[in-house]
Amino acid sequence: MVDWFSNIGDFLKEILNSTITSNVIAIASLVITFQTMKSAKEIKKEMKEMQINTLEKNRFAQNKPRILKSVQAYQKSLVGAGKISKDFCREVLRLVTEIEGYEELFNDGDFQMIEMIHKEIMKIANRHAEYEDIHVNTCIELLGKLENIINKGDYSL
């Protein structure tokens, strides 16, 4: 029985002293190192994205009351006056463009809706003819949709 253990010991010594075994161990270590570096790089990237997202959410949270107040004021003025002007449309477009600056924050469906609102307001603003009641109603509806998106809790810290 002692011979068996000594033979195993000799066998292990031979394996550990072998250049092939050393090379295999070195390659395995290298693969593990590269995998660890790749994982660390991915984690670092995810942390940076989370940090950017948090900063954007914070910036949005600071501007949200002002943005909502503007949207509600535009709606109220439309309902009260019952008509729109090119200047009004430009102001709404400026606000929608500001909101589009938070693209990373909004989910795809909401951001597509914001883009659609921008396009529709742009169409109304680019009219050469008089604005009609339907344009006023469309603007009121679009501003309502914009208000709903901004009010969602998804975009809070």
C-alpha positions in Angstrom: 0.0 0.0 0.0 2.9 2.4 0.7 4.2 1.7 -2.8 1.0 2.8 -4.3 1.1 6.2 -2.5 4.7 6.7 -3.4 3.9 5.9 -7.0 1.1 8.5 -7.0 3.5 11.0 -5.4 6.1 10.3 -8.1 3.5 10.5 -10.8 2.2 13.9 -9.5 5.8 15.2 -9.3 6.3 14.2 -12.9 3.1 15.9 -14.0 4.0 19.1 -12.1 7.5 19.1 -13.5 6.3 18.5 -17.0 6.5 21.5 -19.4 3.3 20.5 -21.1 1.4 20.6 -17.8 3.0 24.0 -17.0 1.9 25.3 -20.4 -1.6 24.1 -19.9 -1.8 25.7 -16.4 -0.4 28.9 -17.8 -2.9 29.0 -20.7 -5.8 28.2 -18.3 -4.6 31.0 -16.1 -4.4 33.3 -19.0 -8.0 32.4 -20.1 -9.3 33.0 -16.6 -7.5 36.4 -16.5 -9.0 37.5 -19.8 -12.4 36.4 -18.7 -12.1 38.2 -15.5 -10.9 41.4 -17.3 -13.8 41.1 -19.7 -16.3 40.7 -16.8 -14.8 43.7 -15.0 -15.0 45.8 -18.2 -18.7 44.9 -18.6 -19.4 45.7 -15.0 -17.6 49.0 -15.3 -19.7 49.8 -18.4 -23.0 48.9 -16.7 -22.0 51.1 -13.7 -21.3 54.0 -15.9 -24.7 53.5 -17.7 -26.5 53.4 -14.3 -24.7 56.5 -13.2 -25.7 58.4 -16.4 -29.2 57.2 -16.1 -29.3 58.3 -12.4 -27.9 61.7 -13.4 -30.5 62.0 -16.2 -33.3 61.1 -13.8 -32.1 63.6 -11.3 -31.9 66.3 -14.0 -35.4 65.4 -15.2 -36.8 65.4 -11.7 -35.5 68.9 -11.2 -37.0 70.2 -14.5 -40.2 68.1 -14.3 -42.3 70.7 -12.3 -41.4 73.5 -14.8 -42.1 71.3 -17.8 -45.4 70.2 -16.4 -46.4 73.7 -15.5 -45.6 74.8 -19.1 -47.6 72.0 -20.7 -50.6 72.8 -18.5 -50.3 76.5 -19.2 -50.2 75.8 -22.9 -53.3 73.6 -22.6 -55.1 76.3 -20.5 -54.3 79.0 -23.0 -55.6 76.9 -25.9 -58.8 76.1 -24.1 -59.2 79.8 -23.1 -58.3 81.5 -26.3 -59.6 78.8 -28.6 -57.0 79.5 -31.2 -53.3 79.0 -31.9 -50.5 80.9 -33.6 -47.2 80.1 -35.2 -45.4 81.6 -32.1 -47.5 79.3 -29.8 -46.5 76.3 -31.9 -42.8 77.3 -31.8 -43.0 77.5 -28.0 -44.6 74.1 -27.8 -42.0 72.7 -30.2 -39.2 74.1 -28.1 -40.6 72.4 -25.0 -41.1 69.1 -26.8 -37.6 69.3 -28.1 -36.3 69.8 -24.6 -38.3 66.7 -23.5 -36.7 64.7 -26.4 -33.4 65.5 -24.8 -34.2 63.0 -22.1 -34.5 60.1 -24.7 -32.4 57.7 -22.6 -34.9 58.1 -19.8 -38.2 57.2 -21.6 -39.2 53.8 -22.7 -39.5 53.2 -26.4 -43.3 53.5 -26.6 -43.3 56.8 -24.7 -40.4 58.2 -26.7 -42.1 57.3 -30.0 -45.2 59.1 -28.7 -43.1 62.2 -27.9 -41.6 62.1 -31.4 -45.1 61.7 -32.9 -46.3 64.8 -30.9 -43.3 66.7 -32.2 -44.1 65.8 -35.8 -47.8 66.6 -35.4 -47.2 70.0 -33.8 -44.6 70.7 -36.6 -47.3 69.9 -39.2 -49.6 72.4 -37.6 -46.9 75.0 -37.2 -46.0 74.7 -40.9 -49.5 75.4 -42.2 -49.8 78.3 -44.5 -53.6 78.6 -44.1 -55.6 79.8 -41.1 -55.6 77.5 -38.1 -59.0 75.8 -37.6 -60.7 74.5 -34.5 -59.5 71.0 -35.3 -55.9 72.2 -35.0 -56.7 73.6 -31.6 -58.3 70.4 -30.5 -55.4 68.4 -31.8 -52.9 70.5 -29.9 -55.0 70.1 -26.7 -55.0 66.4 -27.2 -51.3 66.2 -27.9 -50.4 68.3 -24.9 -52.6 66.0 -22.8 -50.7 63.0 -24.0 -47.4 64.7 -23.3 -48.6 65.6 -19.8 -49.5 61.9 -19.2 -46.1 60.7 -20.2 -44.3 63.2 -18.0 -46.6 62.4 -15.1 -45.7 58.7 -15.2 -43.9 57.5 -12.1 -41.5 55.5 -14.3 -39.3 58.6 -14.7 -38.8 59.4 -11.1 -35.7 58.7 -9.1 
